[in-house]
Amino acid sequence: MMNDEGPNIPKPATGNRQKYRKERPATETVDTDWRLFLAVPMPDAVRHRIHDLIERLRPDEWPVRWIDPDSAHLTLHFLGDTPPEEAAILRMALPAVVARHAAFDLRTAGLGVFPKLKRPRVIWLGVYGPAHRLESLFNELGDTLDEMMFPIEEKPFSPHITLGRVRDTRNTSVRNLPEAIRRSIDDLATAGLANPKDGLPLPVEEVLLMRSHLDRDGARYEVIARFPLAPRESPAS
């Protein structure tokens, strides 16, 4: 992390926090904690590509909850359930951290699944480009959050854009699902919709602090704050 001194930001007065756990929250009320995360937004062209991919996959009637393409994003850090007043602390602390990184471009790549094809839970669109820049941004944000005692996930960073999540399959036959997904991945790559050779530009110019609202219809997202990266570095003359 750079040694630039930033503003004197107070730390959340919450004592030792538990590590982040993904849990579906109860019904929201005025006193509900905010489910927060940091993400990179998608440009229109990438959202349109995501729409086309989902429309090609949806007719297969897989047990998958597809995202709304307009809400697509590349997640950097989940913060979990956070008292609303602590969002103000993030608004104060994070602009200087993000601004130490110059804007850069990624590109869309191929499709994949987590955790593995034989047991798919998440279907995603990959990205490629200057990985060291994205990892540097991810790491410095993580260090800052950790110093401020905000919970972060302890797992390797695997940048991706989630397209859909496999639903509860206890009452559904999914024996053929892995092979069906594999064929679709190959077909969409051949069609040029999910192929690094035909990737679309994905500029990383700002980081969003977002709040997730969960209900029976899935997640909807609210932008709490925007943190711009520094202007792009000029090419060497």
N, C-alpha and C positions, 0 to 999 in steps of 0.2 A: 504494500500500500504506500502511496505517496505520503510525504511528511508535511504537506501543506496544512497549515492550521486553519480550521474552519470556525464557524460560529460556536459559541458555548451552548451546546444543546443539552437540555436536561434529559436524563435517562428515565424510562418509565419506572414509576415507584411501585413495582409489583413484586419485588423480591425475586427469588429464583423461579424462573418459568419452567414449566414442563416442556419437553420437546414436542414439536408439532405432530399432531395426529390428525389424519383425515377422517372426520366423522360428520355425518349429516346432522346439521343443527336442528333444534326445535323450531317451531313456528316463530317468526320474527315479531318482536314487539318494540316499543320505543326504547326499552332497556336492553335489547339484544346486542351482544358483542358483534363487531363487524368481521366478516370472513374476508380477509385481505390477501392480495398477492401482487407481485410486480411482474409486468409483462411488456413485451414489444408489440405494438399494434401492426396490423397488416395493411398494405396499400390496396387500393381498389382492385387492381389487376389480380393480385393474389387472392382476394376474397372471391372474385369471379371464378378463378380457377378452382378454388375449393368448392364453390357451388356446383361447377360442372362435374367434379369428381364425385361428390355426394350423389348427384342426380344419376350418375352412371352406376353407382353402387346400390342405391336405395331399392331399385326394382328386384334385387335378389332376395329381398325380404329376410335378411339376416336379423337375428335378435340383437340389434344395435340401436342405441339412442344416438342419432346424428346431431351434430352441433348446428346452430344457426350460423351460416357463413359470415353474416355481418358481425358476429361476436368473436370471430377467430382471432387468436393471438398466440404469441410464443412466450410461454411462461418462463420467468427467471427464478423467482422465489415465491413459495407459499408461506404466508405468515400465520394462517389459521385464525381462530377467533380472537379478536383484539378489541379491547375497550375503545369506544369511539374517540375519546379524548386523546388516545395515543396516536391516532392518525395525524393529529396536528404536529406531534413530535416528528413523525416521518416527513411531513411536508417541510419542516425546518431543516432536517438533517440530510436528506437525500439529494437535493439539487446540486450541492457542491461536489458530492461524490460522483454523480453522473456526468457533470460538466467537465470532469478531469479526463473524459474519454471523447475522442473525436468520432464524429459520425462515420459510418462505413456501410458497405453493402453486402448482404448475403444473397443467395439465390435458392429457389425451391428445388427439391431433389425428388427422390422416389418415395413410394409408400412403404410402410412397415407396420409392425405390431409389437406391443408389449404384453406380457413379458417375453413370450416366444410364440411362434406360429402354431405349435401343437396345443397351446393353451392361451388363445388370444383374449385379451381384456380391453386393449386400446388399439384403435387403428389410427395411424398418424401419417402426416406428410413431413418428410425430412427437409433439412436445409443444408447448404454447404457454402463455403467461402472462407474468409479469414477467421478461423476458429479461435486463434489466440486472442483476437480482439474481443470476441463474444465472451470467452472464458475469463478474460481480464475484468470485464465489466461485471460478470456474474460473481467472480471471486471478491472483488472489492465491495460490492453491495452486500455479499454474505458476511464479510468481515465486519462491516459497519453494523449490520443487524445484530450480529452476535455480540459485539461490544455493547450494544444498547439493550441486550438481553431480550431481543425478540427471537422467537423460535424459528428455526429453519430446518428443512429436511436434510437429513444426513445420508445422502446417496449421491453417486456420481451424476454430474450434469450431462444430460442427453437432450440437447435442444431439438424440439419438434413442434409441430402444430397438430393438436388433437383434432381428428375428424369425427370420431364416434367412439362410444364405449359399449362393450358387450353387456347386455342386460342380464339379470338373474336368469340362469339357464337350467335351474333345477327341474323345471317342468317342460323343458324343450329339448328335443333331440338336436345335438350339435356335432354329431359324429363327423359329418362331411364339411363342417364349417372351415377348418384349417385349409383343406384342399381348395374349397371355393374361393377363399381369400387369396391364396397363392395364385390361382388362375387369373383373378381380377387384377392383382398387382402386375402380373406379366402383361395382361392385355392393355392396361392403362399406360404402362411404360412404352409398349409398342405404338400406341396411339399418340404418344407425345404429350400426354396430360400429366404424367408423373415420371419424368425422366430428367436426370441432371443435364443432359445435352440440350433439353428444351426448357430449362428452368427459367422462372421469372425473377426479375430483380426484387429484392426485399430490403429496402433501406432501413437501417437501424439509426434513427435520428432522435428518438425520445423513448423514455421509459415511463410507463403508466403505473400509478398506484390505483388498483382496482378493487372494488367490493363485489363479492359474489352473493347473489340472492338465489337460494335453492327452493324449488317447489316441485309439485308433481309433474310439471311440464319440462323440468330440467333447470338449467342455470341461466340467469340473466345477469348482465354485468353493468356496473356503474363506475364511471371514471371519477376517482376522488381527486387526483392531482396528476399533472404532467411534468416530467423532468427532462428538459432537452439536453442532448449531448452537445459537445463543442462543435463549431463549424468543421467541415471536412478539411483534412490536411491537404495542402497544395502539393501537387506532384513536383518532384525534384526537377529543377531546370537543367 
